[in-house]
Amino acid sequence: MLRYFFNKLGYGILTLWGVITVVFFLFNILPGDPARMMLDQNENSEQLAIIKKKYGFDLPISQQYLNYLNDLSVISLHSKNTDNYTFFDENKYNGIKLLSLNNSDVVLKAPYLRESFQKNGKKVTDIIAETLPNTIFLAFFAVGIAIFLGIFLGILSALYKDTAFDKTIAIISTFGMSLPSFFCAILAAWIFGFVLNEYTGLNMTGSLYEVDDFGEGVHLQLKNSILPAVVLGIRPLGVVIQLMRNSLLEVLNQDYIRTAKAKGLSMFKIVYKHALKNALNPVVTAVSGWFASMLAGSVFVEFIFGWNGLGKEIVDALNNLDLPIIMGSVLVIATTFVVITILVDMIYAYLDPKIKLN
């Protein structure tokens, strides 16, 4: 089991290195000067030179890439020269020195995702820490809707196979899987947040926490999460319904189910006590990969609903060409996906020892 874990960890690290490399070179070949973006309309040659030296933009692209890897590394090497980009600044890196070499210090620190170009030099890690919890909450809410409603409708579709109900659910689930999330978000916001607002009480836009108009502080607004969570959960809901239906139909044709029917057990007991557990395996497999996808898929949904999450932050950063936020957010999503994949693989290996041989 331990060897299997380290193999998966190694693949995960290689995957993240590949993502980091692609993201770095992709955004560094884009037209535009990051130093000029930071200075906006107030640039002059002297300020431009200072900014380039401070952030290492004056170095060759290969050296910038190595510095970026050094910034992201938990154990990193830092120059003792105060004029060097990699000089260990407590306010910048927030770490501890492990040992000193000739001209460098080995430092233990959290990954440094650099600073925003547009938000007065605010650290990207602070920006992500403020917005990521809202996105995680939305993703859990959406996955919860997909799981519970999808399993329930999938069971009913299997029990009422080839009926009008089954065909209707199949059409709805297929439509949900093919419907673009951004279009569904616009439609849901207009219908339920504007046209039917008097009856639903839902808003077209809003976040998890909002400032009271009368200056009474920040208030939790759970109702603002309903529409974006439903929209975000539509696609996985369609997948769960179809998987649950097909898996349950396959299980219900097994010999031990026929034996249970012959004993006179009710269909409820047969499904609940005997068939459901085995039928859930493909559903669990599918759902495990959806959570990380939710973080990436929430970009347009959060922007349309004005949800203050990581997705909306990415869209705003794209509009402002705030590259550190974009790059940092992509890396956080990729890391989440890799970690979840490793955890799911370990759970499967624990439940099924045959997997360890692969």
C-alpha positions as CSV (number, residue, x, y, z in Angstrom):
1,M,0.0,0.0,0.0
2,L,2.8,2.4,0.9
3,R,4.6,1.8,-2.4
4,Y,1.3,2.3,-4.3
5,F,0.9,5.6,-2.5
6,F,4.4,6.9,-3.4
7,N,3.9,5.9,-7.0
8,K,0.7,7.9,-7.1
9,L,2.4,10.8,-5.3
10,G,5.2,10.7,-7.9
11,Y,2.7,10.8,-10.8
12,G,0.9,13.7,-9.1
13,I,4.1,15.7,-8.6
14,L,5.0,15.2,-12.2
15,T,1.5,16.3,-13.3
16,L,1.8,19.5,-11.2
17,W,5.2,20.2,-12.6
18,G,3.8,19.9,-16.1
19,V,0.9,22.2,-15.3
20,I,3.3,24.8,-13.7
21,T,5.6,24.7,-16.8
22,V,2.7,25.1,-19.2
23,V,1.1,27.9,-17.2
24,F,4.3,29.8,-16.8
25,F,5.4,29.8,-20.4
26,L,1.8,30.2,-21.7
27,F,1.3,33.5,-19.8
28,N,4.9,34.7,-20.3
29,I,4.7,34.6,-24.1
30,L,1.6,36.7,-24.1
31,P,2.1,40.2,-25.5
32,G,2.5,43.0,-22.9
33,D,4.9,44.0,-20.2
34,P,4.0,43.0,-16.6
35,A,5.9,45.9,-15.3
36,R,3.9,48.4,-17.4
37,M,0.7,46.7,-16.2
38,M,1.6,47.3,-12.6
39,L,2.4,51.0,-13.2
40,D,-0.6,51.6,-15.5
41,Q,-0.6,55.2,-16.6
42,N,2.0,56.4,-14.2
43,E,5.0,54.8,-15.7
44,N,8.4,56.4,-16.3
45,S,11.7,54.8,-17.2
46,E,13.1,54.9,-13.7
47,Q,10.0,53.4,-12.1
48,L,9.9,50.8,-14.9
49,A,13.5,49.7,-14.2
50,I,12.8,49.5,-10.4
51,I,9.7,47.3,-10.9
52,K,11.5,45.0,-13.4
53,K,14.4,44.5,-11.0
54,K,12.1,44.0,-7.9
55,Y,10.1,41.2,-9.6
56,G,12.8,39.7,-11.7
57,F,11.3,40.7,-15.1
58,D,14.7,41.9,-16.3
59,L,16.1,38.4,-16.2
60,P,16.2,35.8,-19.0
61,I,13.0,33.7,-19.3
62,S,14.9,30.6,-18.3
63,Q,16.0,32.3,-15.0
64,Q,12.5,33.6,-14.4
65,Y,11.2,30.0,-14.8
66,L,13.7,28.7,-12.2
67,N,12.8,31.6,-9.9
68,Y,9.1,30.7,-10.3
69,L,9.8,27.1,-9.4
70,N,11.8,28.3,-6.4
71,D,8.9,30.5,-5.3
72,L,6.5,27.5,-5.4
73,S,8.8,25.1,-3.7
74,V,8.3,24.4,0.0
75,I,12.1,24.1,0.5
76,S,13.8,26.8,-1.5
77,L,17.1,28.4,-2.1
78,H,17.5,32.1,-1.4
79,S,20.4,34.5,-2.1
80,K,22.0,36.5,0.7
81,N,22.4,39.4,-1.7
82,T,19.7,42.0,-1.0
83,D,19.6,43.1,-4.7
84,N,18.8,39.6,-5.9
85,Y,15.2,38.7,-6.6
86,T,15.5,35.5,-4.5
87,F,16.7,37.4,-1.4
88,F,14.8,36.0,1.6
89,D,12.4,38.8,2.7
90,E,10.3,37.8,5.7
91,N,7.4,40.0,4.5
92,K,7.5,38.3,1.1
93,Y,8.1,34.7,1.8
94,N,7.0,34.2,5.5
95,G,9.2,31.2,6.2
96,I,12.1,30.0,8.4
97,K,15.7,29.5,7.6
98,L,16.9,25.9,7.8
99,L,20.6,26.3,7.1
100,S,23.1,28.7,5.4
101,L,25.4,27.9,2.6
102,N,28.1,30.1,1.1
103,N,26.0,32.7,-0.6
104,S,22.5,31.3,0.0
105,D,20.0,30.3,2.6
106,V,17.9,27.1,2.5
107,V,14.4,28.1,3.6
108,L,11.2,26.2,4.6
109,K,8.1,28.2,3.6
110,A,4.7,28.0,2.1
111,P,4.4,28.2,-1.7
112,Y,4.7,31.8,-2.8
113,L,2.3,32.6,-5.6
114,R,3.6,36.2,-5.9
115,E,1.6,39.4,-5.8
116,S,-1.3,40.9,-7.7
117,F,-0.5,43.4,-10.5
118,Q,-3.7,45.4,-9.9
119,K,-4.6,45.1,-6.2
120,N,-1.8,47.2,-4.6
121,G,0.6,44.3,-4.4
122,K,-1.7,42.1,-2.4
123,K,-0.4,38.5,-2.1
124,V,-2.2,36.1,-4.4
125,T,-2.3,33.5,-1.5
126,D,-4.4,36.1,0.5
127,I,-6.7,36.7,-2.4
128,I,-7.2,32.9,-2.9
129,A,-7.7,32.4,0.8
130,E,-10.5,34.9,0.8
131,T,-12.4,33.6,-2.2
132,L,-11.7,29.8,-2.3
133,P,-13.9,28.9,0.7
134,N,-16.9,30.4,-1.1
135,T,-16.2,28.3,-4.2
136,I,-15.7,25.2,-2.1
137,F,-19.0,25.8,-0.3
138,L,-20.7,26.2,-3.7
139,A,-19.1,23.1,-5.0
140,F,-20.1,21.0,-2.0
141,F,-23.7,22.3,-2.3
142,A,-23.8,21.5,-6.0
143,V,-22.4,18.0,-5.6
144,G,-24.8,17.4,-2.7
145,I,-27.7,18.3,-4.9
146,A,-26.4,16.0,-7.7
147,I,-25.8,13.1,-5.4
148,F,-29.0,13.0,-3.4
149,L,-31.4,14.0,-6.2
150,G,-29.6,12.0,-8.8
151,I,-29.6,8.8,-6.8
152,F,-33.3,9.2,-5.9
153,L,-34.4,9.9,-9.5
154,G,-32.0,7.2,-10.8
155,I,-33.6,4.6,-8.5
156,L,-37.1,5.6,-9.6
157,S,-36.1,5.5,-13.3
158,A,-34.7,1.9,-12.8
159,L,-37.8,0.8,-10.9
160,Y,-40.2,2.3,-13.6
161,K,-38.1,1.3,-16.6
162,D,-39.4,2.2,-20.0
163,T,-42.4,4.1,-18.6
164,A,-43.3,7.7,-19.4
165,F,-41.5,8.7,-16.1
166,D,-38.3,6.9,-17.1
167,K,-38.3,8.5,-20.6
168,T,-39.0,12.0,-19.2
169,I,-36.1,11.7,-16.7
170,A,-33.8,10.4,-19.4
171,I,-34.6,13.4,-21.6
172,I,-34.2,15.9,-18.7
173,S,-30.8,14.3,-17.7
174,T,-29.5,14.3,-21.3
175,F,-30.6,17.9,-21.7
176,G,-28.9,18.8,-18.4
177,M,-25.6,17.1,-19.4
178,S,-25.5,19.0,-22.8
179,L,-26.6,22.4,-21.6
180,P,-23.7,24.9,-21.3
181,S,-23.4,26.1,-17.7
182,F,-23.1,29.8,-18.7
183,F,-26.3,29.7,-20.7
184,C,-28.1,27.9,-17.9
185,A,-26.8,30.4,-15.4
186,I,-28.1,33.4,-17.5
187,L,-31.5,31.6,-17.9
188,A,-31.9,30.7,-14.3
189,A,-30.9,34.2,-13.1
190,W,-33.4,35.8,-15.4
191,I,-36.3,33.5,-14.7
192,F,-36.0,32.8,-11.0
193,G,-34.1,35.9,-9.9
194,F,-36.0,38.5,-12.0
195,V,-39.2,37.3,-13.6
196,L,-40.3,35.1,-10.6
197,N,-38.5,37.1,-7.9
198,E,-41.8,38.0,-6.2
199,Y,-42.5,34.3,-5.7
200,T,-39.0,32.8,-5.2
201,G,-37.5,35.6,-3.2
202,L,-34.2,34.9,-4.9
203,N,-31.8,37.5,-6.3
204,M,-30.2,37.6,-9.7
205,T,-26.8,38.2,-8.2
206,G,-25.3,37.9,-4.7
207,S,-22.6,36.2,-2.6
208,L,-22.5,34.1,0.5
209,Y,-21.8,37.1,2.7
210,E,-23.2,40.6,1.9
211,V,-22.9,44.0,3.6
212,D,-26.1,45.3,5.1
213,D,-27.5,48.4,3.4
214,F,-28.0,50.0,6.8
215,G,-24.5,49.5,7.9
216,E,-25.2,46.7,10.3
217,G,-22.2,44.6,9.2
218,V,-21.8,41.5,7.1
219,H,-24.6,39.0,7.0
220,L,-24.8,35.4,5.8
221,Q,-27.1,35.0,2.8
222,L,-27.6,31.3,2.1
223,K,-30.4,31.9,-0.3
224,N,-27.9,33.5,-2.8
225,S,-26.2,30.1,-3.1
226,I,-29.3,28.2,-4.3
227,L,-29.4,29.3,-8.0
228,P,-25.6,29.0,-8.7
229,A,-25.4,25.6,-6.8
230,V,-28.4,24.3,-8.8
231,V,-26.9,25.5,-12.1
232,L,-23.5,24.1,-11.2
233,G,-25.0,20.8,-10.2
234,I,-27.2,20.2,-13.3
235,R,-24.5,18.5,-15.4
236,P,-23.3,16.0,-12.6
237,L,-27.0,15.5,-11.7
238,G,-27.6,14.2,-15.3
239,V,-24.6,11.9,-15.0
240,V,-25.5,10.5,-11.6
241,I,-29.1,9.8,-12.8
242,Q,-28.0,7.8,-15.8
243,L,-25.2,5.9,-13.9
244,M,-27.6,5.1,-11.0
245,R,-30.3,3.9,-13.3
246,N,-28.1,1.7,-15.5
247,S,-26.1,0.3,-12.5
248,L,-29.2,-0.5,-10.5
249,L,-30.8,-2.3,-13.5
250,E,-27.7,-4.4,-13.9
251,V,-27.7,-5.3,-10.2
252,L,-31.4,-6.1,-10.1
253,N,-30.8,-8.8,-12.8
254,Q,-28.3,-10.6,-10.5
255,D,-29.1,-14.1,-9.1
256,Y,-29.1,-13.0,-5.5
257,I,-31.7,-10.4,-6.2
258,R,-34.0,-13.1,-7.8
259,T,-33.5,-15.1,-4.7
260,A,-34.6,-12.2,-2.5
261,K,-37.7,-11.7,-4.7
262,A,-38.5,-15.4,-4.4
263,K,-38.4,-15.1,-0.6
264,G,-41.2,-12.5,-0.8
265,L,-39.2,-9.5,0.2
266,S,-40.7,-6.1,-0.8
267,M,-39.0,-4.1,-3.5
268,F,-38.1,-1.4,-1.0
269,K,-36.1,-3.9,1.1
270,I,-34.5,-5.5,-1.9
271,V,-33.3,-2.1,-3.2
272,Y,-32.3,-0.6,0.1
273,K,-30.7,-3.6,1.8
274,H,-29.3,-5.6,-1.1
275,A,-29.0,-3.7,-4.4
276,L,-28.3,-0.1,-3.6
277,K,-24.8,-0.7,-2.0
278,N,-23.5,-2.5,-5.1
279,A,-25.1,-0.2,-7.5
280,L,-23.5,2.9,-6.0
281,N,-19.9,1.9,-7.0
282,P,-19.9,3.6,-10.4
283,V,-21.7,6.6,-8.9
284,V,-19.0,7.1,-6.3
285,T,-16.3,6.8,-9.0
286,A,-18.0,9.5,-11.1
287,V,-18.7,11.9,-8.2
288,S,-15.1,11.7,-6.8
289,G,-13.8,13.4,-9.9
290,W,-16.6,16.0,-10.1
291,F,-15.6,18.1,-7.0
292,A,-12.3,19.3,-8.5
293,S,-14.0,19.9,-11.8
294,M,-16.5,22.1,-10.0
295,L,-13.8,24.5,-9.0
296,A,-12.8,25.0,-12.6
297,G,-16.4,24.9,-13.9
298,S,-17.6,27.6,-11.5
299,V,-15.8,30.4,-13.3
300,F,-18.6,31.6,-15.5
301,V,-21.4,30.6,-13.1
302,E,-19.8,32.7,-10.3
303,F,-19.3,35.6,-12.6
304,I,-22.9,35.7,-13.9
305,F,-24.4,35.4,-10.4
306,G,-21.8,37.8,-8.8
307,W,-20.7,35.1,-6.4
308,N,-17.5,36.2,-4.7
309,G,-15.5,33.1,-5.3
310,L,-12.3,31.9,-7.0
311,G,-14.1,31.6,-10.4
312,K,-15.2,35.3,-10.4
313,E,-11.7,36.3,-9.3
314,I,-10.3,34.5,-12.3
315,V,-12.6,36.3,-14.7
316,D,-11.8,39.6,-13.1
317,A,-8.1,38.8,-13.3
318,L,-8.4,37.9,-17.0
319,N,-10.2,41.2,-17.7
320,N,-7.3,43.1,-16.0
321,L,-4.5,40.8,-17.2
322,D,-3.6,40.2,-13.6
323,L,-1.3,37.2,-14.5
324,P,-0.2,36.2,-10.9
325,I,-3.9,35.7,-9.8
326,I,-4.7,33.7,-13.0
327,M,-1.6,31.5,-12.6
328,G,-2.0,31.0,-8.9
329,S,-5.7,30.1,-9.3
330,V,-5.0,27.5,-12.0
331,L,-2.3,25.9,-9.9
332,V,-4.6,25.7,-6.8
333,I,-7.3,24.0,-9.0
334,A,-4.8,21.6,-10.5
335,T,-3.4,20.8,-7.0
336,T,-6.9,20.1,-5.7
337,F,-7.6,17.8,-8.6
338,V,-4.4,15.9,-8.1
339,V,-4.9,15.5,-4.3
340,I,-8.5,14.3,-4.7
341,T,-7.4,11.8,-7.4
342,I,-4.7,10.4,-5.1
343,L,-7.1,10.1,-2.2
344,V,-9.7,8.3,-4.3
345,D,-7.1,5.9,-5.7
346,M,-6.0,5.1,-2.1
347,I,-9.6,4.5,-1.0
348,Y,-10.1,2.1,-4.0
349,A,-6.8,0.4,-3.2
350,Y,-7.9,-0.1,0.4
351,L,-11.3,-1.5,-0.6
352,D,-10.0,-3.6,-3.4
353,P,-6.5,-5.2,-2.8
354,K,-6.3,-6.3,-6.5
355,I,-5.7,-2.6,-7.5
356,K,-2.4,-2.6,-5.6
357,L,-1.0,-5.0,-8.2
358,N,-1.6,-2.5,-11.0
